[in-house]
Amino acid sequence: MTTLTHFDAHGQAHMVDVSQKASTHRIAVAGGRILMQAETLALIQAGNAKKGDVLGIARIAGIQGAKKTSDLIPLCHPLALTRVAVEFSVTEGGTPGIACQATVETVGATGVEMEALTAVQVALLTIYDMCKAVDRGMTITDVRVLEKHGGKSGSFVATA
């Protein structure tokens, strides 16, 4: 393992200098889940939630979250994102829920893992917010980077 890049030689936090890094096509995919009661999932699937189209609004929130990552995480670089896609699927077996996957792309000198993770978190938080009146016990879980491609460090694919 290498040293932490967000600290200088004196241990002070700083924004990493990426000015000497090559601009390359970079992609990150992150995922996570929100677990809920079966009745809550049924409301979402039927489109009967009081606040409207839960997944449609959560998708837009996730996209906006990716775009605002550098406003939320102090040492992240503001990036010109070229693509943000947020997808949902119903999780099968065990506790009912919804899985979220975000894919973020850019051409630049730094990766988009934080933007993908932020998109997933904001999308799942939006689902929670829109459904909390009927299910305060929802749990957001398993948020992680699934894939990362581009840049000097190459590719990373998470194991199952």
Number of C-alpha atoms within 10 A of each C-alpha: 3 4 6 8 11 14 13 12 6 6 9 8 13 12 13 14 12 12 9 7 12 13 16 16 16 23 23 26 27 28 24 22 23 24 22 20 15 11 12 21 19 14 15 19 14 10 14 13 18 13 11 12 16 22 23 14 15 26 25 17 22 30 24 17 23 31 20 16 22 16 12 11 12 11 14 18 19 13 20 11 16 12 12 24 17 25 17 20 12 15 15 10 7 7 12 19 23 21 22 26 24 29 26 27 25 21 19 19 21 24 26 29 25 21 32 34 28 25 35 35 27 20 33 29 18 20 24 23 15 21 21 13 11 15 16 12 11 17 15 19 14 12 19 18 21 21 18 24 20 22 19 11 9 9 13 13 12 10 6 4
